[in-house]
Amino acid sequence: MELIRLIFRLPLLLISTLFHVILIVAFYPLRFFGHSYAYVVGYFTQSWGRSLLAITGGRIKIQGTPPEPPFFLVSNHLSYVDIWVLFTCLRATFIAKHDLKHWPILGLAMRLGGIIFINRTNKTDIPRVNELISRELTPARGLIVFPEGTTSIGTELIPYNSPLFEIPATLHQPVNAVIITYTNKKGSDRSLDGESNVCWWDETSFSKHFLDLISKPGYIATVTFSKVSWKSGNRKELRNHVFSWSNEQYDLMKYDHFSP
């Protein structure tokens, strides 16, 4: 069955991604007319996310109410799957690691879709990224950041970094939070050491992990949005409020999923 799933799903993933890339390219001239391009791309990426979720056997459970643009949303980070899961729920763009833009097809889709890439090993890149963040806080679509700075095994949250909170602190922009957890559908053995084979945190190559993921029956993503938002003129204080809620919520969700 794993081989059959792989043979069936891989071409569909490529077709869906190429189709949405073509749509984004076709509407690229709109970028010269205000926020029209961002609006359109926001809907295309939402459609792309929903198609990838379905093709990879994913199912989503949403708790709370997703925010409406413009929003600054903070999320924990477990896998590249987070991107299409959140795209499914929201009209938004992301801040992502700079090396993702070099991925075949997916990288092109992310670049054309307006994802902001950051070199986290180079602190001098933060002012450039903060400038781009300030431009993205428009009614066209929201902005999602992963302040852990990397993916994790999923046992606990990595403390959030504060520099990316600089712009919402300066602009007194409300900050929303979301927590994602994954469980495997019945029949999906844990192929990796994390709570779910969706988590990508070790030295496993992207291609190996991705092929393993799409050969399994599927996964359930539970996405919990905060009922409140936070404001502060101090980025560290803002980070502390958001992390406190996120950490508490993450512990509750893990307990619900994995308690006997």
NUVOZA-594218 format. One record per residue (C-alpha): z, y, x; residue number from 0; residue in one letter. Coordinates in Angstrom, 3 decimals. Example, Ala and Ser with C-alpha at 12.3 -4.5 7.8 and 13.67 -1.06 7.14 Angstrom:
2
7.800 / -4.500 / 12.300 / 0 / A
7.140 / -1.060 / 13.670 / 1 / S
// end
This chain:
260
0.000 / 0.000 / 0.000 / 0 / M
0.759 / 2.426 / 2.817 / 1 / E
-2.772 / 2.136 / 4.181 / 2 / L
-4.274 / 2.591 / 0.720 / 3 / I
-2.224 / 5.749 / 0.154 / 4 / R
-3.280 / 7.093 / 3.538 / 5 / L
-6.981 / 6.431 / 2.899 / 6 / I
-6.794 / 7.991 / -0.569 / 7 / F
-4.613 / 11.023 / 0.170 / 8 / R
-5.929 / 12.249 / 3.515 / 9 / L
-9.440 / 13.189 / 2.280 / 10 / P
-7.941 / 14.858 / -0.807 / 11 / L
-5.645 / 16.960 / 1.385 / 12 / L
-8.566 / 18.060 / 3.535 / 13 / L
-10.742 / 18.855 / 0.509 / 14 / I
-7.980 / 20.871 / -1.190 / 15 / S
-7.219 / 22.846 / 1.955 / 16 / T
-10.876 / 23.577 / 2.704 / 17 / L
-11.492 / 24.599 / -0.922 / 18 / F
-8.632 / 27.104 / -0.861 / 19 / H
-9.654 / 28.418 / 2.574 / 20 / V
-13.156 / 29.070 / 1.209 / 21 / I
-11.672 / 30.952 / -1.759 / 22 / L
-9.495 / 33.063 / 0.523 / 23 / I
-12.453 / 33.867 / 2.789 / 24 / V
-14.642 / 34.752 / -0.200 / 25 / A
-12.128 / 37.338 / -1.388 / 26 / F
-11.341 / 38.666 / 2.094 / 27 / Y
-13.197 / 41.993 / 1.515 / 28 / P
-10.517 / 42.881 / -1.046 / 29 / L
-8.102 / 43.495 / 1.809 / 30 / R
-9.655 / 46.944 / 2.164 / 31 / F
-8.664 / 47.871 / -1.397 / 32 / F
-4.901 / 48.317 / -1.485 / 33 / G
-2.817 / 45.266 / -2.394 / 34 / H
-5.564 / 43.492 / -4.346 / 35 / S
-6.176 / 40.908 / -1.617 / 36 / Y
-2.474 / 40.074 / -1.327 / 37 / A
-2.277 / 39.557 / -5.102 / 38 / Y
-5.261 / 37.225 / -5.120 / 39 / V
-4.216 / 35.275 / -2.032 / 40 / V
-0.737 / 34.912 / -3.512 / 41 / G
-2.202 / 33.009 / -6.451 / 42 / Y
-4.524 / 30.947 / -4.234 / 43 / F
-1.699 / 29.848 / -1.954 / 44 / T
0.404 / 28.954 / -4.999 / 45 / Q
-2.462 / 26.780 / -6.233 / 46 / S
-2.840 / 25.236 / -2.759 / 47 / W
0.878 / 24.459 / -2.626 / 48 / G
0.822 / 22.736 / -6.006 / 49 / R
-2.161 / 20.603 / -5.028 / 50 / S
-0.565 / 19.507 / -1.735 / 51 / L
2.685 / 18.693 / -3.513 / 52 / L
0.859 / 16.461 / -6.004 / 53 / A
-1.387 / 14.768 / -3.436 / 54 / I
1.490 / 13.888 / -1.096 / 55 / T
3.444 / 12.302 / -3.949 / 56 / G
5.941 / 15.140 / -4.193 / 57 / G
7.949 / 16.199 / -7.194 / 58 / R
9.975 / 19.364 / -7.467 / 59 / I
13.237 / 20.161 / -9.243 / 60 / K
13.931 / 23.887 / -9.553 / 61 / I
17.468 / 25.142 / -10.086 / 62 / Q
18.003 / 28.825 / -10.794 / 63 / G
15.264 / 31.412 / -11.303 / 64 / T
12.666 / 32.172 / -8.604 / 65 / P
12.582 / 35.918 / -7.782 / 66 / P
9.642 / 38.120 / -8.702 / 67 / E
7.838 / 40.180 / -6.012 / 68 / P
8.673 / 42.198 / -4.117 / 69 / P
11.422 / 40.036 / -2.656 / 70 / F
12.904 / 39.096 / 0.708 / 71 / F
13.870 / 35.432 / 0.443 / 72 / L
15.872 / 33.457 / 3.014 / 73 / V
15.450 / 29.677 / 3.156 / 74 / S
16.771 / 26.781 / 5.197 / 75 / N
14.090 / 24.879 / 7.101 / 76 / H
13.639 / 21.105 / 7.225 / 77 / L
9.904 / 20.531 / 7.556 / 78 / S
6.406 / 21.985 / 7.302 / 79 / Y
6.586 / 20.584 / 3.758 / 80 / V
8.882 / 23.530 / 2.935 / 81 / D
5.813 / 25.765 / 3.029 / 82 / I
3.902 / 24.140 / 0.204 / 83 / W
7.077 / 23.420 / -1.772 / 84 / V
7.965 / 27.135 / -1.779 / 85 / L
4.350 / 28.157 / -2.360 / 86 / F
4.511 / 26.014 / -5.503 / 87 / T
7.425 / 28.087 / -6.833 / 88 / C
6.473 / 31.558 / -5.640 / 89 / L
3.720 / 34.060 / -4.984 / 90 / R
4.653 / 34.760 / -1.393 / 91 / A
3.883 / 34.710 / 2.292 / 92 / T
5.976 / 33.470 / 5.232 / 93 / F
7.195 / 34.195 / 8.696 / 94 / I
6.363 / 31.110 / 10.760 / 95 / A
6.448 / 29.927 / 14.370 / 96 / K
3.504 / 31.251 / 16.376 / 97 / H
2.300 / 27.804 / 17.460 / 98 / D
1.515 / 26.851 / 13.834 / 99 / L
-1.469 / 29.198 / 13.793 / 100 / K
-3.261 / 26.898 / 16.241 / 101 / H
-3.041 / 23.831 / 13.979 / 102 / W
-6.460 / 22.606 / 12.798 / 103 / P
-7.389 / 23.672 / 9.251 / 104 / I
-3.767 / 24.323 / 8.201 / 105 / L
-3.474 / 26.973 / 10.899 / 106 / G
-6.637 / 28.697 / 9.707 / 107 / L
-5.415 / 28.566 / 6.117 / 108 / A
-2.099 / 30.142 / 7.119 / 109 / M
-3.745 / 32.910 / 9.165 / 110 / R
-6.146 / 33.849 / 6.379 / 111 / L
-3.328 / 33.617 / 3.850 / 112 / G
-1.426 / 36.382 / 5.586 / 113 / G
1.403 / 34.377 / 7.090 / 114 / I
3.236 / 36.358 / 9.778 / 115 / I
3.627 / 34.469 / 13.055 / 116 / F
6.536 / 35.116 / 15.391 / 117 / I
7.178 / 34.054 / 18.979 / 118 / N
10.896 / 33.287 / 18.785 / 119 / R
11.147 / 32.794 / 22.553 / 120 / T
10.036 / 36.387 / 23.126 / 121 / N
12.571 / 38.934 / 21.840 / 122 / K
10.072 / 41.752 / 22.369 / 123 / T
8.024 / 40.270 / 19.501 / 124 / D
10.728 / 41.088 / 16.934 / 125 / I
9.847 / 44.821 / 16.503 / 126 / P
6.208 / 43.892 / 15.771 / 127 / R
7.299 / 41.310 / 13.207 / 128 / V
9.771 / 43.707 / 11.582 / 129 / N
6.974 / 46.251 / 11.176 / 130 / E
4.839 / 43.620 / 9.429 / 131 / L
7.809 / 42.668 / 7.221 / 132 / I
8.164 / 46.260 / 6.024 / 133 / S
4.478 / 46.280 / 5.032 / 134 / R
4.771 / 43.025 / 3.067 / 135 / E
7.581 / 44.179 / 0.778 / 136 / L
5.226 / 45.123 / -2.054 / 137 / T
4.757 / 44.030 / -5.699 / 138 / P
1.792 / 41.889 / -4.594 / 139 / A
3.904 / 39.029 / -3.246 / 140 / R
7.260 / 38.285 / -1.710 / 141 / G
8.259 / 37.361 / 1.818 / 142 / L
10.049 / 34.167 / 2.892 / 143 / I
11.865 / 33.775 / 6.212 / 144 / V
13.480 / 30.786 / 7.942 / 145 / F
16.363 / 32.354 / 9.900 / 146 / P
17.510 / 29.035 / 11.392 / 147 / E
14.605 / 29.472 / 13.789 / 148 / G
13.683 / 25.771 / 13.785 / 149 / T
13.697 / 22.695 / 11.604 / 150 / T
16.699 / 20.389 / 11.522 / 151 / S
17.681 / 16.801 / 10.798 / 152 / I
19.139 / 17.944 / 7.499 / 153 / G
22.800 / 17.055 / 8.010 / 154 / T
23.923 / 20.689 / 8.127 / 155 / E
22.571 / 24.219 / 8.294 / 156 / L
21.915 / 25.843 / 11.653 / 157 / I
23.623 / 29.282 / 11.811 / 158 / P
21.177 / 31.962 / 10.673 / 159 / Y
19.847 / 34.455 / 13.212 / 160 / N
20.391 / 38.108 / 12.320 / 161 / S
17.372 / 40.011 / 13.822 / 162 / P
15.079 / 39.192 / 10.898 / 163 / L
17.612 / 40.812 / 8.544 / 164 / F
17.002 / 44.180 / 10.223 / 165 / E
14.332 / 45.420 / 7.812 / 166 / I
16.116 / 44.577 / 4.535 / 167 / P
19.289 / 46.104 / 6.004 / 168 / A
17.449 / 49.287 / 7.008 / 169 / T
15.617 / 49.595 / 3.681 / 170 / L
18.590 / 48.391 / 1.615 / 171 / H
16.235 / 45.748 / 0.247 / 172 / Q
17.995 / 43.053 / -1.820 / 173 / P
18.017 / 39.657 / -0.123 / 174 / V
17.706 / 36.455 / -2.147 / 175 / N
18.392 / 32.956 / -0.876 / 176 / A
17.094 / 29.472 / -1.577 / 177 / V
18.201 / 26.035 / -0.423 / 178 / I
15.868 / 23.029 / -0.160 / 179 / I
16.874 / 19.375 / 0.074 / 180 / T
14.707 / 16.253 / -0.013 / 181 / Y
15.252 / 12.722 / -1.229 / 182 / T
12.767 / 9.894 / -0.961 / 183 / N
11.221 / 8.301 / -4.010 / 184 / K
12.060 / 4.652 / -4.595 / 185 / K
10.328 / 2.466 / -2.024 / 186 / G
10.247 / 5.107 / 0.713 / 187 / S
12.308 / 3.681 / 3.551 / 188 / D
13.761 / 6.276 / 5.893 / 189 / R
11.219 / 6.104 / 8.686 / 190 / S
13.001 / 8.791 / 10.698 / 191 / L
16.676 / 9.472 / 11.394 / 192 / D
17.083 / 12.265 / 8.866 / 193 / G
18.244 / 12.065 / 5.253 / 194 / E
14.607 / 11.873 / 4.166 / 195 / S
11.365 / 11.065 / 5.943 / 196 / N
10.226 / 14.562 / 4.976 / 197 / V
12.519 / 16.106 / 7.624 / 198 / C
10.682 / 16.802 / 10.890 / 199 / W
13.145 / 17.670 / 13.579 / 200 / W
12.712 / 15.480 / 16.676 / 201 / D
9.965 / 14.946 / 19.256 / 202 / E
7.717 / 13.054 / 16.860 / 203 / T
4.244 / 14.601 / 16.954 / 204 / S
2.989 / 16.449 / 13.896 / 205 / F
0.082 / 14.031 / 13.387 / 206 / S
2.320 / 10.951 / 13.496 / 207 / K
4.898 / 12.469 / 11.162 / 208 / H
2.260 / 13.771 / 8.741 / 209 / F
0.412 / 10.453 / 8.509 / 210 / L
3.709 / 8.643 / 8.005 / 211 / D
4.677 / 11.089 / 5.258 / 212 / L
1.507 / 10.737 / 3.209 / 213 / I
1.540 / 6.937 / 3.468 / 214 / S
4.923 / 6.737 / 1.715 / 215 / K
5.391 / 6.713 / -2.107 / 216 / P
6.608 / 10.308 / -2.114 / 217 / G
9.612 / 12.572 / -2.217 / 218 / Y
11.647 / 14.809 / -4.507 / 219 / I
12.291 / 18.399 / -3.411 / 220 / A
15.291 / 20.090 / -4.998 / 221 / T
14.962 / 23.854 / -4.734 / 222 / V
17.983 / 25.983 / -5.651 / 223 / T
17.632 / 29.769 / -5.925 / 224 / F
20.640 / 32.075 / -5.690 / 225 / S
21.681 / 33.755 / -8.923 / 226 / K
22.656 / 36.884 / -7.014 / 227 / V
21.112 / 38.979 / -4.259 / 228 / S
22.852 / 40.798 / -1.432 / 229 / W
22.518 / 44.314 / -0.003 / 230 / K
24.028 / 45.781 / 3.142 / 231 / S
23.088 / 48.362 / 5.744 / 232 / G
24.420 / 46.042 / 8.451 / 233 / N
22.140 / 43.134 / 9.328 / 234 / R
24.974 / 40.892 / 10.585 / 235 / K
27.043 / 41.488 / 7.486 / 236 / E
23.993 / 40.742 / 5.368 / 237 / L
23.342 / 37.570 / 7.337 / 238 / R
26.968 / 36.454 / 6.894 / 239 / N
26.860 / 36.884 / 3.092 / 240 / H
23.605 / 34.933 / 2.781 / 241 / V
24.650 / 32.167 / 5.161 / 242 / F
28.010 / 31.712 / 3.427 / 243 / S
26.317 / 31.089 / 0.058 / 244 / W
23.602 / 28.925 / 1.620 / 245 / S
26.051 / 26.754 / 3.543 / 246 / N
28.258 / 26.203 / 0.494 / 247 / E
25.274 / 25.410 / -1.712 / 248 / Q
23.803 / 23.045 / 0.868 / 249 / Y
27.014 / 21.043 / 1.062 / 250 / D
27.116 / 20.764 / -2.742 / 251 / L
23.510 / 19.600 / -2.933 / 252 / M
23.979 / 16.996 / -0.202 / 253 / K
27.059 / 15.661 / -1.982 / 254 / Y
25.147 / 15.372 / -5.262 / 255 / D
22.236 / 13.563 / -3.592 / 256 / H
23.975 / 11.149 / -1.303 / 257 / F
27.420 / 10.448 / -2.751 / 258 / S
27.825 / 6.857 / -3.987 / 259 / P
// end
